[in-house]
């Protein structure tokens, strides 16, 4: 599976890179786009669930890293209001 990183800037200016085991993240998030925290979490969770399913279909087991990514995003998001904004800075392979 082609893994990648996606970089985001949280409302407090913190920049974080997150792992995706699949390129699916580029189908649900756009570079340079700002999302309300709640929407970003929902979109990220969708991406990680799809990525996990793709890994499971190909290898017969899920991807622990996709679960870790969503846990990290959930923890970071908990510091902000649902309407605060997260910016997707870019993608790296």
C-alpha positions as CSV (number, residue, x, y, z in Angstrom):
1,X,0.0,0.0,0.0
2,X,1.3,3.5,-0.8
3,X,1.6,5.1,2.6
4,X,1.8,8.9,3.1
5,X,2.0,11.6,5.7
6,X,-0.4,14.6,5.9
7,X,0.5,17.8,7.6
8,X,-1.9,20.0,9.4
9,X,-1.9,23.2,11.4
10,X,-4.1,23.2,14.5
11,X,-5.9,26.4,15.6
12,X,-3.1,27.2,18.1
13,X,-0.5,27.2,15.3
14,X,0.9,23.8,16.1
15,X,2.0,21.8,13.0
16,X,1.7,18.1,13.1
17,X,2.3,15.3,10.6
18,X,0.0,12.3,10.6
19,X,0.5,8.9,9.0
20,X,-1.9,7.3,6.5
21,X,-1.4,3.7,5.3
22,X,-3.2,4.7,2.1
23,X,-3.5,7.6,-0.4
24,X,-7.2,7.7,0.5
25,X,-6.6,10.7,2.6
26,X,-6.2,12.8,-0.6
27,X,-9.7,11.9,-1.5
28,X,-11.2,13.4,1.7
29,X,-8.9,16.3,2.6
30,X,-7.5,19.0,0.3
31,X,-4.2,20.9,0.6
32,X,-4.6,24.5,1.7
33,X,-8.2,23.9,2.9
34,X,-9.3,24.9,6.4
35,X,-11.9,22.7,8.1
36,X,-13.8,23.1,11.4
37,X,-12.2,20.8,14.0
38,X,-15.2,18.6,14.1
39,X,-15.4,18.2,10.4
40,X,-11.6,17.5,10.2
41,X,-12.0,14.8,12.8
42,X,-14.9,13.2,11.0
43,X,-13.1,13.3,7.6
44,X,-9.9,11.9,9.2
45,X,-11.7,9.1,10.9
46,X,-13.4,8.2,7.5
47,X,-10.0,8.1,5.8
48,X,-8.4,5.9,8.5
49,X,-11.4,3.5,8.5
50,X,-11.1,3.1,4.7
51,X,-7.3,2.8,4.9
52,X,-7.7,0.1,7.6
53,X,-10.2,-1.8,5.5
54,X,-7.9,-1.7,2.5
55,X,-5.0,-3.0,4.5
56,X,-7.3,-5.7,6.0
57,X,-8.4,-6.7,2.5
58,X,-4.9,-7.0,1.2
59,X,-3.0,-8.5,4.1
60,X,-5.7,-10.2,6.2
61,X,-5.3,-7.9,9.2
62,X,-6.0,-4.3,10.1
63,X,-3.5,-1.4,10.4
64,X,-2.6,-0.4,14.0
65,X,-1.1,2.8,12.6
66,X,-4.4,4.0,11.3
67,X,-6.0,3.5,14.7
68,X,-3.1,5.4,16.3
69,X,-3.5,8.2,13.8
70,X,-7.1,8.7,14.7
71,X,-6.3,8.5,18.4
72,X,-3.7,11.2,18.0
73,X,-6.1,13.4,16.0
74,X,-8.9,12.9,18.6
75,X,-6.5,13.9,21.4
76,X,-5.3,17.0,19.6
77,X,-8.9,18.0,18.6
78,X,-10.0,17.7,22.3
79,X,-8.0,20.9,23.0
80,X,-10.2,23.0,20.7
81,X,-13.8,24.0,20.1
82,X,-15.5,22.0,17.3
83,X,-15.8,25.2,15.3
84,X,-12.1,26.2,15.5
85,X,-10.3,25.7,12.3
86,X,-7.6,23.2,11.2
87,X,-5.7,23.8,8.0
88,X,-4.4,20.9,5.8
89,X,-0.9,22.1,4.8
90,X,0.0,19.2,2.5
91,X,0.8,15.6,1.7
92,X,4.1,13.7,1.6
93,X,4.9,10.3,0.3
